[in-house]
């Protein structure tokens, strides 16, 4: 019903607007001390926010349906406007070792963030036919729909696919201190949707704190899953201002086989060293995500002449680092199979660099490129500015309006606090983002009231 309402309203708007040994467990418990105390508040807050945002409970009955009447929805071009013949039939041309997993993965792999239904199944099948052998999914992608579609797509070819999912629910993450049984239950539910008896990799999803990364219960749950043959390797993903801290903690723990990090042109210079350290010291596989840096090329004025090659240039940039095992990117149109695989095995050229430089020039002041978190200490309200900017990006640039509003509704505090603030954050952004203005605009786009 919810999805149908969303689709109908959006269509209308568009029409109008054209188990663990004691020593290790002791280490993990020490590293994640105090985490158990946080889980109750974290879980309750998440559930309360979801109920409010989705069902309107405690919000005078206002849920999803009414909000779509005030969404200004433009047609976002998610694929390149041109579809050259020489792209068609593109195949995986290179493989790389995924660290100590020993698996040779295609250099470009399928992200299942927007995969669902029969079309999603067919897109995954086509990508596998073209040589992709790694699929990344999660329970919170398309509200379990991604796992269901991926499960159907890999039937009969499971042994040839490296399959990754997350410790997650359709509503989001569980906090540190969640029971071992609950952690295990998440993966067991994923296995049913994926129609398989094991996953190759399970990630701590979108991890922005070491307490969740090193939660002893999560690690015990993973050990039990591995001993029972239900999961083979452990990883984590992160794209927050705490990314370096989280990544270093993961490397030092020696517990993680794979890390999936936001990595794109213009991101923190020190991130390449973190990636190199992960490979040298822990032989971890490294998956680059968020490679399109916001995908703003889809709506930039005057960027159409560069759009044909931007996605390929961005993928080639990420893969130009030999320590990167593969780049994951969301496939949700058939064209993406040709468009993205065209970059497989290709070298970064001066023309590619020129395109990326032009992109950076045009997004200056509107995109949180370095994800550095320098703005956070300047906010007297302790607003998660980086999260607000990310959710706005999902809405404006990715066209994930519903998901953006849902995530914004789960924030402990939203950008309404900016309305009466003097704006001490103004001028602190190293790339010139006008934070007060972007916060107020984000609230107008993403709030339910």
BELWO-V765853 format. One record per backbone hydrogen bond with DSSP energy under -1.0 kcal/mol. NH is the residue of the N-H (numbers start at 1). CO is the residue of the C=O. E is the energy in kcal/mol with one decimal. If there is no record, write none. Layout:
{{NH	CO	E} {NH	CO	E}}
//
This chain:
{{5	1	-2.8} {6	2	-2.6} {7	3	-2.8} {8	4	-2.6} {9	5	-2.9} {10	6	-2.9} {11	7	-2.4} {12	8	-2.2} {13	9	-2.7} {14	10	-2.8} {15	11	-2.2} {16	12	-1.7} {17	13	-2.0} {25	21	-2.5} {26	22	-2.5} {27	23	-1.9} {28	24	-2.5} {29	25	-2.6} {30	26	-2.3} {31	27	-2.5} {32	28	-1.9} {33	30	-1.4} {35	32	-1.9} {38	35	-1.5} {42	38	-2.3} {43	39	-3.2} {44	40	-2.6} {45	41	-2.7} {46	42	-2.3} {47	43	-2.6} {48	44	-2.8} {49	45	-2.5} {50	46	-2.2} {51	47	-2.8} {52	48	-2.3} {53	49	-2.9} {54	50	-3.4} {55	51	-1.5} {57	51	-1.5} {59	56	-1.9} {61	56	-1.7} {62	59	-2.1} {64	54	-1.3} {69	66	-1.7} {70	67	-2.1} {73	71	-1.0} {87	84	-1.5} {90	87	-1.7} {92	130	-2.6} {96	105	-2.5} {98	103	-2.8} {99	97	-1.8} {100	283	-2.8} {101	98	-1.6} {102	99	-1.9} {105	96	-2.7} {107	94	-2.1} {109	327	-2.5} {110	134	-1.7} {111	329	-2.6} {112	136	-2.5} {115	112	-1.1} {120	116	-1.7} {121	117	-2.2} {122	118	-2.3} {123	119	-2.3} {124	120	-2.2} {125	121	-2.5} {126	122	-2.4} {127	123	-2.4} {128	124	-2.4} {129	125	-2.5} {130	126	-1.6} {131	128	-1.6} {132	127	-2.3} {135	162	-2.4} {136	110	-2.9} {137	164	-2.5} {141	138	-1.5} {144	139	-1.9} {145	142	-2.2} {146	141	-1.9} {148	144	-2.0} {149	145	-2.3} {150	146	-2.9} {151	147	-2.6} {152	148	-1.7} {153	149	-2.3} {154	150	-2.0} {157	154	-2.2} {160	157	-1.3} {161	158	-1.9} {162	133	-3.2} {164	135	-2.5} {165	201	-2.2} {167	203	-2.9} {168	166	-1.3} {169	172	-2.5} {178	175	-1.5} {183	179	-2.3} {184	180	-2.6} {185	181	-2.4} {186	182	-1.8} {187	183	-1.3} {188	184	-2.5} {189	185	-2.2} {190	186	-1.9} {191	187	-2.5} {192	188	-1.3} {193	189	-1.9} {194	190	-2.7} {196	191	-1.9} {199	230	-2.1} {200	163	-1.2} {201	163	-2.0} {202	233	-2.0} {203	165	-2.5} {204	235	-1.8} {207	237	-3.5} {213	209	-1.8} {214	210	-2.6} {219	215	-2.0} {220	216	-2.5} {221	217	-2.5} {222	218	-2.5} {223	219	-2.4} {224	220	-2.2} {225	221	-2.4} {226	222	-2.9} {227	223	-2.5} {228	224	-1.6} {229	226	-1.3} {230	225	-2.6} {232	199	-1.4} {233	200	-1.7} {235	202	-2.3} {236	258	-1.1} {237	204	-2.4} {238	260	-1.9} {243	240	-2.1} {246	242	-2.8} {247	243	-3.0} {248	244	-2.6} {249	245	-2.0} {250	246	-2.0} {251	247	-2.4} {252	248	-2.5} {253	249	-1.7} {257	234	-2.9} {258	234	-1.4} {259	285	-2.5} {260	236	-2.8} {261	287	-2.0} {262	238	-1.6} {263	289	-2.5} {267	264	-2.0} {271	268	-1.5} {274	270	-1.7} {275	271	-2.4} {276	272	-2.3} {277	273	-2.6} {278	274	-2.1} {279	275	-1.7} {280	276	-2.7} {281	277	-2.9} {282	278	-1.2} {284	278	-2.0} {285	257	-2.8} {287	259	-2.8} {288	326	-2.8} {289	261	-2.8} {293	290	-1.6} {295	292	-1.9} {298	295	-1.4} {299	296	-1.9} {303	300	-1.6} {306	303	-1.3} {307	303	-1.6} {309	306	-1.5} {310	306	-1.0} {313	309	-2.8} {314	310	-2.8} {315	311	-2.1} {316	312	-2.4} {317	313	-2.2} {318	314	-1.9} {319	315	-2.1} {324	321	-2.1} {325	286	-2.3} {326	286	-1.4} {327	107	-2.8} {328	288	-2.8} {329	109	-1.7} {331	111	-1.7} {336	333	-1.1} {337	334	-1.2} {339	335	-3.2} {340	336	-2.8} {341	337	-1.3} {342	338	-1.3} {343	340	-1.7} {344	341	-1.4} {346	343	-1.7} {353	349	-2.1} {354	350	-2.3} {355	351	-2.0} {356	352	-2.3} {357	353	-2.5} {358	354	-2.3} {359	355	-2.2} {360	356	-2.4} {361	357	-2.1} {362	358	-2.1} {363	359	-1.8} {366	363	-2.4} {367	363	-1.3} {369	367	-1.8} {376	373	-1.2} {379	376	-1.3} {382	379	-1.3} {385	383	-2.2} {388	384	-2.1} {389	385	-2.6} {390	386	-1.9} {391	387	-2.7} {392	388	-2.3} {393	389	-2.1} {394	390	-2.1} {395	391	-1.8} {396	392	-3.1} {397	393	-2.4} {398	393	-1.5} {400	394	-2.8} {401	399	-1.4} {404	400	-2.6} {405	401	-2.3} {406	402	-2.3} {407	403	-2.6} {408	404	-2.3} {409	405	-2.2} {411	408	-1.3} {417	414	-1.5} {418	415	-1.7} {419	416	-1.4} {421	418	-1.1} {426	423	-1.8} {428	425	-2.0} {432	429	-1.5} {435	433	-1.7} {438	434	-2.5} {439	435	-2.7} {440	436	-2.4} {441	437	-2.4} {442	438	-2.0} {443	439	-2.3} {444	440	-2.0} {445	441	-1.8} {446	442	-2.7} {447	443	-2.1}}
//
